Amino acid sequence: MRAERCGVGYAATITVFAIAIAGCDLDNPGVPLPAATLNFPIAIAVVDGAPETGDDDFLLVVNSNFDVRYASGSLQSWRLSEIEAAIDQAVAGVDDLGVDCGEDGLPACEIHIEERPDVFLQDEVRIPSHADGIAVGPTEERIYLPVRSGRGGLTWIDLSGGNFSCGEGDACDDLHNTVAVAPVSRELSLPTDPVALTVVPRALVGGGQSDAIVMIHRNGSGSLLLDDLRGQPTLFDVIEGLPTDVVSVEMDPESGTVWMTSAPPSTRPTRDLVAVAPIVSDVDTRLAVVNRITLAGVDDGGVGSDTRDIAFDVGVDRAWVLARRPEAVITVDFRVPPVAPNLAPLGEIFAVASGPSRLERVVVPFDPDGDGPIVPRDRTYLLATAYDANNVSVIDPELGLIATVAGLAGPFEMAYDPTRELLFVINFRNNTIGVVDLSPLRTGASPRLIAYLGDPDAPSPFSG
């Protein structure tokens, strides 16, 4: 949970960790995280495999070591082709890939990927504890992880064919846990305690030779790094004055601006969305605040404000904001003039289940007649994880809430595989990943949970 650690939220959930996390000793000495272990996965991403293999896509999983049991976290690359095959075999009643479809009260089969790393695991590398997210570069050649322990706050890893490269051993070396600093007119150092980051493609930052990494920190600062993929990312600018309670950052894929959501305390009841953008040229390289708008006029019961994530429409100048007060997806429609300066032009508001945490926009071909004469058309859906309600809300922006996927356990971050039309959802409470089949949306039916990756019954601080 990006903004809920060490002085963290979800107090009822993490009371068990109060002693372990006191003092924020994130470099806890001890044994390394065991290989092929899902240990408080915090972020996931789907990446393509090598072009020559075609179907070898991979699910990247970041394990955070949230309970400070080990001396490291990890980054894993799981083979999606093998996961898909295991799911298909489970449906067919075959069980030779570590699949458990026993009658244990669970709504989906369990695929024990940790017990068969020879089949499912492509690669793994140890990283510093308490990573807080993942960003994959535009060409999928490099991965960036904001980390709260270690030396530099940013770990960068090269990726090829599902394999990692960040040093000679099985853990990332110091080079890959630090960054270079540009020779600018003022002294710079990368702030610690990152919240999250995103990568702006070079085509959206002046068409130069480097992608721009925008990283936001808990002290209200933002960092701009440039990366030409030939060495360390280089720090060029640090700005102050951003919100100190940022939860997530997301990039508008059309403009390259980076928007922040935040969860301020009730003593400061503002609901601001702040946008920054990398400015890169031969004479000026900096991170600039380019927009700040307030979501006013939304009834939240008078207890403050709390936004958790944001997603952007493509080809339409609008966005959707996931809020906890109220628990809803709020449409921000920039096509409509605001009623006053700096107020967000609001559109439809869609209620979701309790504890909304993350929002994902997906596009699924829609063909209500199956293979009929109607040409399928792409249709946009919004998926919101509800951490407290243990489900995912499925929203059609034109129709509202159309389905709920139940059976999850503290669902948090998501990643969508458009090739297989599968949604992967981190279950933070039991160290598993839920697999949701979105293909029923093609014909207007409801998505369904079809599998767990990992063992929901494995010992966990949440189960004791």
C-alpha positions in Angstrom: 0.0 0.0 0.0 1.9 3.0 -1.3 1.0 5.6 1.3 0.0 3.3 4.2 3.3 2.1 5.7 5.2 3.0 8.8 2.7 5.4 10.3 0.4 3.4 8.0 -3.3 3.3 7.6 -5.5 0.2 7.6 -4.9 0.2 11.4 -7.1 -2.8 12.1 -5.4 -4.9 9.5 -1.8 -4.3 10.4 -2.0 -4.1 14.2 0.0 -7.3 14.2 2.9 -5.5 12.8 3.0 -2.6 15.3 6.1 -3.9 17.1 7.9 -5.0 14.0 7.5 -1.7 12.2 8.1 0.6 15.1 11.0 2.8 14.3 10.8 1.9 10.6 13.9 -0.4 10.6 13.3 -1.3 6.9 16.9 -2.7 6.6 16.1 -5.4 9.1 19.0 -8.0 9.1 18.2 -11.6 8.7 17.8 -14.3 6.2 17.0 -13.4 2.6 13.5 -13.9 1.3 13.2 -17.6 0.3 13.1 -18.2 -3.5 9.8 -18.4 -5.4 7.9 -17.0 -2.4 5.0 -14.6 -2.6 5.5 -12.5 0.5 3.3 -9.4 0.7 3.2 -8.8 -3.0 2.7 -5.0 -3.5 2.8 -4.4 -7.3 2.4 -6.4 -10.5 2.7 -5.8 -14.2 2.2 -7.7 -17.4 5.0 -7.6 -20.0 5.6 -9.1 -23.5 8.2 -11.8 -23.9 10.8 -11.9 -26.6 9.3 -11.1 -30.0 10.7 -14.3 -31.5 8.8 -16.5 -29.0 5.5 -14.7 -29.5 3.4 -16.1 -26.6 6.0 -16.0 -23.8 4.5 -13.2 -21.8 5.3 -12.7 -18.2 3.6 -11.5 -14.9 6.1 -9.4 -12.9 5.4 -9.5 -9.1 7.1 -7.2 -6.6 7.3 -8.7 -3.0 7.6 -6.0 -0.4 8.7 -7.9 2.8 6.0 -5.8 4.5 6.2 -7.8 7.8 10.0 -7.4 8.0 10.6 -11.1 8.5 13.4 -11.2 5.9 16.4 -9.1 4.8 15.0 -8.4 1.4 12.1 -8.2 -1.0 12.1 -9.7 -4.4 11.0 -9.2 -8.0 9.7 -12.3 -9.9 8.9 -13.1 -13.5 6.1 -15.7 -13.8 5.4 -17.4 -17.1 1.9 -16.5 -18.3 1.7 -19.3 -20.9 2.2 -21.9 -18.1 -0.2 -20.2 -15.8 -2.8 -20.2 -18.6 -2.2 -23.9 -19.3 -2.6 -24.7 -15.6 -5.9 -22.8 -15.5 -7.1 -24.6 -18.6 -6.1 -28.0 -17.1 -7.9 -27.2 -13.9 -11.1 -26.5 -15.8 -10.6 -29.8 -17.7 -10.2 -31.7 -14.4 -6.5 -32.4 -14.9 -4.2 -31.9 -11.9 -0.5 -32.3 -12.6 0.8 -28.7 -12.3 0.3 -28.1 -8.6 -3.4 -27.3 -9.0 -5.8 -27.7 -6.0 -9.4 -27.7 -6.9 -10.5 -29.4 -3.7 -13.6 -28.5 -1.8 -12.2 -26.0 0.7 -14.9 -23.4 0.4 -12.9 -21.3 -2.1 -14.7 -20.0 -5.2 -11.7 -20.8 -7.5 -8.9 -23.3 -8.0 -5.5 -22.8 -6.4 -2.5 -22.9 -8.6 0.5 -23.4 -6.3 3.1 -21.7 -8.5 5.5 -21.4 -5.6 5.7 -25.2 -5.3 6.6 -25.6 -9.0 9.2 -22.8 -9.9 10.7 -25.1 -12.5 7.4 -24.8 -14.4 6.1 -21.3 -13.6 9.1 -19.1 -12.6 11.2 -17.6 -15.3 13.5 -15.5 -13.1 13.8 -13.9 -9.7 16.1 -11.3 -8.1 16.3 -10.0 -4.6 15.7 -6.2 -4.0 15.7 -4.0 -0.9 12.7 -4.3 1.4 9.6 -2.2 1.1 9.3 -1.5 -2.5 6.2 0.6 -3.1 5.3 0.0 -6.7 6.6 -0.8 -10.2 7.0 1.1 -13.5 7.9 -0.6 -16.7 9.7 1.5 -19.3 8.0 2.2 -22.7 10.1 -0.4 -24.5 9.9 -2.9 -21.6 13.7 -3.0 -21.5 13.9 -1.6 -18.0 11.9 -1.7 -14.7 11.9 0.9 -12.0 11.0 0.2 -8.3 10.5 2.9 -5.6 12.0 1.4 -2.4 12.0 2.7 1.1 15.1 0.9 2.2 18.5 0.4 0.6 20.8 3.2 -0.5 19.1 5.2 -3.1 15.3 5.0 -3.0 15.2 3.8 -6.6 16.1 0.3 -7.9 16.4 -0.1 -11.7 16.6 -3.5 -13.4 17.1 -4.4 -17.1 14.6 -6.9 -18.6 14.9 -9.2 -21.6 12.7 -12.2 -22.4 11.4 -12.3 -18.8 14.9 -12.3 -17.4 16.4 -9.7 -15.0 19.8 -8.1 -15.0 21.0 -5.9 -12.1 24.3 -7.3 -11.2 26.2 -10.6 -11.1 24.5 -12.4 -8.2 21.0 -13.2 -7.2 20.5 -9.7 -5.7 20.7 -6.2 -7.3 24.0 -4.6 -6.7 24.8 -1.1 -5.4 24.9 0.3 -8.9 21.3 -0.7 -9.6 20.1 0.6 -6.2 21.5 4.1 -6.9 21.3 6.9 -9.5 23.6 9.4 -11.1 23.3 13.1 -10.5 23.4 15.6 -13.3 25.9 18.5 -13.1 23.4 21.3 -12.5 23.8 24.6 -10.9 22.5 23.5 -7.5 23.3 20.5 -5.3 20.9 17.6 -5.8 20.3 14.4 -3.9 17.4 11.9 -4.4 14.9 12.2 -1.5 14.1 9.1 0.5 10.8 7.5 1.2 9.2 7.3 -2.2 5.5 6.9 -2.7 5.3 5.9 -6.3 6.7 6.6 -9.7 5.8 6.6 -13.4 7.8 6.7 -16.7 7.0 9.3 -19.3 8.1 8.2 -22.8 10.7 10.3 -24.5 8.3 11.2 -27.3 6.2 13.1 -24.7 9.1 14.9 -23.2 10.4 16.7 -26.3 11.3 13.7 -28.4 14.8 13.4 -27.0 17.0 10.4 -26.3 15.7 9.7 -22.8 12.6 8.7 -21.0 11.6 10.7 -17.9 11.1 9.1 -14.5 8.8 11.1 -12.2 9.0 9.9 -8.6 7.0 11.4 -5.7 8.1 11.2 -2.0 6.3 11.3 1.3 8.0 14.6 2.3 6.1 16.5 -0.4 8.9 16.5 -2.9 9.1 15.2 -6.5 12.1 14.0 -8.4 12.8 14.1 -12.2 15.3 11.6 -13.6 16.2 11.0 -17.2 17.2 7.6 -18.6 18.6 6.8 -22.0 18.9 3.0 -21.0 22.7 3.1 -21.4 23.5 3.3 -17.7 22.1 4.7 -14.4 19.1 7.0 -14.5 20.3 10.5 -13.9 18.7 12.9 -11.4 18.0 16.4 -12.9 15.6 18.1 -10.6 13.9 18.0 -7.2 10.9 20.2 -6.4 9.1 20.8 -3.1 5.6 21.9 -2.1 3.7 18.8 -3.4 1.1 17.1 -1.1 2.7 15.1 1.7 -0.1 12.5 1.7 0.1 11.3 -1.9 -1.3 7.8 -2.5 -0.7 7.1 -6.2 0.6 8.8 -9.3 -0.6 8.0 -12.9 0.4 9.4 -16.2 -2.0 10.8 -18.8 -0.9 8.7 -21.8 -1.8 11.4 -24.3 -0.2 14.5 -22.6 2.5 13.0 -20.5 1.3 14.9 -17.4 1.6 13.0 -14.1 -1.4 13.3 -11.7 -1.4 12.6 -8.0 -4.1 11.4 -5.7 -3.9 12.0 -2.0 -5.5 11.1 1.4 -5.1 14.1 3.7 -6.3 13.9 7.3 -9.7 15.1 8.1 -8.2 18.2 9.7 -7.3 19.4 6.2 -10.4 18.6 4.2 -9.2 19.4 0.7 -9.7 17.2 -2.3 -6.9 18.4 -4.6 -5.6 16.7 -7.7 -2.1 17.9 -8.5 -0.4 17.4 -11.9 3.3 17.8 -12.7 5.1 17.5 -16.0 8.7 17.0 -17.0 10.1 19.9 -19.0 13.1 18.8 -21.0 15.1 20.9 -23.4 18.7 21.9 -24.2 18.3 24.9 -21.9 15.8 23.8 -19.3 15.3 20.5 -17.6 13.0 20.5 -14.6 9.8 19.1 -13.1 7.0 21.7 -13.1 3.5 21.8 -11.5 1.1 22.3 -14.4 -2.3 21.9 -12.8 -4.0 21.9 -9.5 -7.8 21.3 -9.3 -10.2 20.7 -6.5 -13.0 18.1 -6.5 -15.6 20.4 -4.9 -19.3 19.8 -4.4 -18.9 16.1 -3.7 -20.8 15.0 -0.5 -18.4 13.1 1.7 -20.3 13.4 5.0 -18.2 16.3 6.2 -15.3 14.1 7.3 -12.6 15.2 4.9 -11.4 13.8 1.6 -9.5 10.9 0.3 -8.7 10.0 -3.3 -6.8 6.7 -4.1 -6.2 6.4 -7.8 -6.9 8.0 -11.2 -7.4 6.6 -14.7 -7.6 8.4 -18.0 -9.8 8.0 -21.1 -8.0 7.8 -24.4 -9.2 10.0 -27.2 -11.7 11.7 -24.8 -10.6 14.5 -22.5 -11.8 13.0 -19.2 -10.5 11.0 -16.3 -11.9 9.0 -13.4 -10.9 9.4 -9.8 -11.3 6.6 -7.2 -12.3 8.1 -3.8 -12.9 6.7 -0.3 -15.0 9.7 0.8 -17.5 9.0 -0.8 -16.6 5.4 -1.8 -17.1 6.0 -5.5 -15.5 6.5 -8.9 -15.9 10.2 -9.8 -15.8 11.4 -13.4 -13.8 14.5 -14.2 -14.9 15.7 -17.6 -12.5 18.3 -19.0 -14.8 18.8 -22.0 -17.1 20.7 -19.7 -16.1 24.2 -18.5 -15.6 24.4 -14.7 -18.1 26.4 -12.7 -15.2 28.4 -11.2 -11.4 28.5 -11.6 -9.5 25.5 -10.3 -12.6 23.5 -9.7 -12.8 20.1 -11.4 -15.7 19.8 -13.9 -17.5 16.8 -12.5 -19.5 14.2 -14.4 -21.1 10.9 -13.3 -20.3 9.5 -9.9 -20.5 5.7 -9.5 -20.7 4.1 -6.0 -18.3 1.2 -5.3 -17.8 -1.2 -2.4 -16.1 -0.4 0.9 -12.4 0.3 1.1 -11.7 1.2 -2.6 -8.0 1.1 -3.2 -6.9 1.0 -6.9 -8.5 1.7 -10.3 -7.7 0.2 -13.7 -9.1 1.1 -17.1 -9.4 -1.9 -19.5 -10.6 -2.2 -23.0 -12.5 -5.4 -24.0 -14.0 -6.1 -27.5 -17.8 -6.1 -27.2 -19.9 -8.5 -29.3 -23.2 -9.3 -27.7 -24.0 -11.8 -30.5 -20.9 -13.8 -30.1 -19.7 -14.7 -33.5 -22.6 -13.0 -35.2 -22.6 -10.5 -38.0 -21.9 -7.5 -35.7 -18.3 -6.4 -35.8 -16.9 -6.3 -32.3 -16.2 -2.9 -31.0 -13.9 -1.9 -28.2 -15.6 -1.0 -24.9 -14.0 0.7 -21.9 -14.5 -0.6 -18.4 -13.3 0.6 -15.0 -12.2 -1.9 -12.4 -11.9 -0.8 -8.7 -10.5 -3.0 -6.0 -12.3 -2.8 -2.7 -9.8 -3.8 0.0 -12.3 -4.0 2.8 -15.2 -5.6 0.9 -12.8 -8.2 -0.7 -14.1 -7.7 -4.2 -13.7 -5.8 -7.5 -16.3 -3.4 -8.8 -16.8 -3.5 -12.6 -18.1 -0.2 -14.0 -19.3 0.7 -17.5 -18.8 4.5 -17.7 -22.0 4.7 -19.8 -24.1 2.4 -17.6 -22.6 2.5 -14.1 -21.8 -0.5 -11.9 -22.6 -3.7 -13.9 -20.9 -6.5 -11.9 -19.0 -7.4 -8.7 -16.3 -10.0 -8.5 -16.2 -11.5 -5.0 -14.0 -14.1 -3.3 -10.8 -12.0 -3.0 -8.8 -11.2 0.2 -7.6 -7.7 0.6 -7.5 -7.0 -3.2 -5.1 -4.2 -4.1 -3.0 -3.6 -7.2 -4.1 -5.0 -10.6 -2.6 -5.8 -13.9 -4.5 -6.6 -17.1 -3.3 -9.1 -19.8 -5.2 -8.1 -22.9 -4.0 -11.1 -24.9 -5.7 -13.5 -22.5 -8.3 -11.1 -21.2 -7.3 -11.9 -17.7 -7.0 -9.5 -14.7 -4.5 -10.3 -12.0 -5.3 -8.9 -8.6 -3.0 -8.9 -5.6 -4.6 -10.4 -2.5 -2.6 -8.6 0.2 -4.2 -10.4 3.1 -3.2 -14.0 2.1 -0.2 -13.5 -0.2 -1.9 -14.7 -3.3 -2.9 -13.3 -6.7 -6.4 -13.6 -7.9 -7.1 -14.3 -11.6 -10.3 -12.8 -13.0 -11.6 -13.8 -16.4 -12.8 -10.7 -18.2 -13.8 -12.4 -21.4 -17.5 -12.7 -20.4 -17.7 -8.9 -20.9 -17.5 -9.6 -24.6 -21.1 -10.7 -24.6 -22.4 -8.6 -21.7 -21.9 -11.3 -19.0 -20.2 -10.9 -15.7 -16.5 -11.5 -15.1 -15.6 -14.3 -12.7 -12.8 -15.3 -10.4 -11.2 -18.4 -11.8 -8.0 -19.0 -9.9 -5.7 -18.1 -7.1 -1.9 -18.0 -7.7 -0.3 -19.2 -4.6 -1.7 -21.0 -1.5 -4.4 -19.1 0.4 -4.1 -21.5 3.3 -0.3 -20.9 3.8 0.6 -19.4 7.2 0.4 -15.6 7.2 0.4 -13.0 9.9 -3.1 -12.2 8.8 -4.3 -15.8 9.5 -2.8 -16.0 13.0 
